[in-house]
Amino acid sequence: MKTDAQLISERLFTFLNERNLTVNRLATLSDVPQTTLNGIVNGESKNPRVGTIRKLCKALDVSYHDFFDFPPYNEVEK
């Protein structure tokens, strides 16, 4: 099973590819330091802060809800 860090990294890459953005450009648009964003996309940041994810969502023009609307986050556990 993938870690949260891996899932978030993959999700960011999905949005970057859809919007034809680079990690560097997202760092600029979101006002998130390049080193912080590199840590997130490389899976080195185990627990990115909610505020950081919120900034990234705003820069990507996606809601926080939509950012996490993918499996396994949108699946109901039984």
C-alpha positions in Angstrom: 0.0 0.0 0.0 1.3 3.5 -0.9 2.0 6.0 1.8 0.2 9.3 2.0 3.3 11.1 0.8 3.4 8.9 -2.3 -0.3 9.5 -3.0 0.0 13.2 -2.6 3.1 13.3 -4.8 1.3 11.3 -7.6 -1.7 13.6 -7.3 0.4 16.7 -7.7 2.0 15.3 -10.8 -1.4 14.5 -12.2 -2.4 18.2 -11.8 0.9 19.4 -13.1 0.7 17.3 -16.2 -3.0 18.3 -16.8 -2.0 22.0 -16.6 1.3 21.7 -18.3 3.1 23.2 -15.3 6.5 22.5 -13.9 7.3 22.1 -10.2 9.2 25.3 -10.3 6.3 27.2 -11.8 3.9 25.8 -9.2 6.3 26.9 -6.4 6.2 30.4 -7.8 2.4 30.4 -8.3 1.7 29.0 -4.8 4.3 30.9 -2.9 5.5 27.6 -1.5 9.3 27.4 -1.2 10.9 25.3 -4.0 12.6 23.1 -1.4 9.3 22.4 0.3 7.6 21.5 -2.9 10.5 19.4 -4.0 10.2 17.4 -0.7 6.5 16.9 -1.4 6.8 15.8 -5.0 9.8 13.5 -4.2 7.9 11.9 -1.4 10.4 13.0 1.2 7.9 15.2 3.1 6.0 12.5 5.0 3.3 14.9 6.3 2.9 18.1 4.2 1.0 20.7 6.2 -2.6 21.5 5.4 -1.7 25.1 4.8 0.8 24.1 2.2 -1.6 21.8 0.4 -4.2 24.6 0.5 -1.7 27.0 -1.2 -1.0 24.4 -3.9 -4.7 23.8 -4.5 -5.3 27.5 -4.9 -2.4 27.8 -7.4 -3.7 24.8 -9.3 -7.3 26.2 -9.2 -8.6 23.1 -7.6 -10.6 22.7 -4.4 -9.1 21.0 -1.4 -12.0 18.4 -1.7 -11.2 17.7 -5.4 -7.5 17.4 -4.6 -8.3 14.4 -2.3 -11.1 13.0 -4.4 -9.4 9.9 -5.6 -8.9 6.4 -4.3 -8.1 5.5 -1.5 -9.2 8.9 0.0 -12.7 8.8 -1.5 -13.4 5.1 -0.6 -15.6 4.2 2.4 -13.9 1.8 4.7 -16.0 -1.2 5.9 
